[in-house]
């Protein structure tokens, strides 16, 4: 993408309404624009990040055996009355009436709708287990939307659901999804710590939250430093070996981690003092096991192995895709701007032409752009070098390819790594290879 043809409205001033780093930087970098309280338009670079995060989620869900579907955002209130949640959910639910005076709602979650779909589609235990998910816009009417996309009213979310014939199978699904979440966050280049959580309006008796470590996090967390050294996740053989998944799950859940609300001083004392860590965390995902709560309430049963009717066991699994965008920035930035992990960055590299109009410099930049294609943002503006450097740092591209007339004369490109500031003079071929590696 050429910057002269792009809608990337960067701003130098710090927006007065932005209280936290991610909100300030997303506005300044031209990723989002607020349309009303807690509701944002996602501009091209912001949407590219959103898609990159969603695609990592999709890839790991597929590996775990989940199937993607898409359900309506508008749901019937009657479904929620079947489960008993319509009156219990609270004012966060946006309740509406259509022109025929039917009560509807903008879905904050989809346990009821998918249970109804399964009730109409599955009759035998032989059709289970099933794991399904979607990535969809949702709405919760927060009383005080703030912190940009971290606590907005409209948000982009992955919500997944498992249906199993019995408790043992349901626990296996829950543990497999725990593994999928840890792999997902690690692929994004962030450290997420899982910890026991309350189930809230979803229901059930087993739940874990996932918190990204960030100094500006809303929750105080206490955790074992073993969570800082979890490369062993990559050595697991995969999702099809239940015994290995059980070992992984036991190791994860037996390693201490808790929010300040759940912090247990007795258990904390059992963690060796040198391994005790305290910090702040931003919740970016939560998983639940709640058994037959919805299948019993909504009359969903299947024929069991002995011919009797059984109610399937359920779990649900959420990841805040738009929330992750802000959380990653909170965890990865400096005074100059965003520092994107490679996997989620809107562009792998920015090409900075320091002498627009110089034939040799222009030619080398065009060759770089041809080699990188959609992976690069080419800053071809007739702007000062300082402005280009500042915007590239602000937007957080993992690499900067800096081309000036002196280097271009010998075919050299200055390659800068945004995270470390490390610079090197390379040939065009070597620079491209480094960026694309």
QUIDACOR-V227566 format. One line per field, one symbol per residue. phi: phi as a letter, one per 30 degrees, with the letter a starting at -180 (. if undefined). psi: psi as a letter, one per 30 degrees, with the letter a starting at -180 (. if undefined). burial: I if it has 24 or more other ideal C-beta (glycine too) atoms within 12 Angstrom, else O. Layout:
BEGIN
phi->???
psi->???
burial->???
END
This chain:
BEGIN
phi->.dddcccbddbdddddddcbeddddddddidbbdcaeibbdcdedddddeddddddeeddddddjdcdbbcddcbdddeddedicddddjddddcbbddciddbadddabedddddddedcbcbdddcdbbbabbadbbbdedbdaiiddbcdcacbcbbbcbbdadddddddddddededdddddddibcccdaebddiddjjbbabcccddaecddcdbbaddeddbcddeddddkdccedddddedddddccdaadddcdcdddddddeedcdbbabbcdbaabbcbicecdddcicbbddecjddbcdcbbbbcbdddddeddddedbabddldbddedcedbdacccddbejdeddedddddddddchddbccdcddcdeddddddddedieebbccbbdddddcicbdcccddcidbacbdeddddddddd
psi->kkefgliiilkeljkefjfleeeeeeeeggelkkeljgkkkjleeeeeeeeeeeeeeeeeeeefgkkklkllfklkfeefeefgfeffelffkjklkafggkklljkflgeeeeeeeeeffkflffgllkkllljlklkkikeiklhbfeileklkkkklkkklfleeeeeeeeeeeeeeeeeeeeffgljkkklkllfbfelagkkklkkkkkfglfkklklkffffihffeffkfafgjeeeeeeeeeeeffkkkklfegkjeeeeffkkefgkkkakkkkflkkkkgbgeeeeeghjllkaegflkkklkllljkkjeeeeeeeeeefilaffakjkkeffkekelkjjjfikfkeeeeeeeeeeeeffbffkjjigkilleeeeeeeeeefgkekkjkjleeeefggkkkkkjeefgkkkklleeeeeeeef.
burial->IOIOOIOIOIOOOOOOOIOIIIIIIIIIIIIIIIOOOIIIOIIIIIIIIIIIIIOIIIOIIOOIIIOIIOIOIIIIIOIIOIIOIIOOIOOIIIIOOOOOOOOIIIIIIIIIIIIIIIIOOIOOIOOIIIIIIIIIIIIIIIOOIOIIIIIIIIIIIIIIIIIIIOOOIIIIIIIIIIIIIIIIIIIIIIIIIIIIIOOOIIIIOIIIIIIIIIOIIIIOIIIIOIIOOIOOIOOIOOIOOOOOIOOIIOIIIOIIIIIOOIOOOOOOOOIOOOOIIIIIIIIIIIIIIIIIIIIOIIOIIIOOOOOOOIIIIIIIIIIIIIIIIIIIIIIIIOOOIIIIIIIIIIIIIIIIIIIIOOOOIIOIIOIIIOIIOOIIIIIIIOOOIOOIIIIIIIIIIIIIIIIIOOIIOOOIIIIIIIIOOOOOOIOIOOIIOIIOO
END
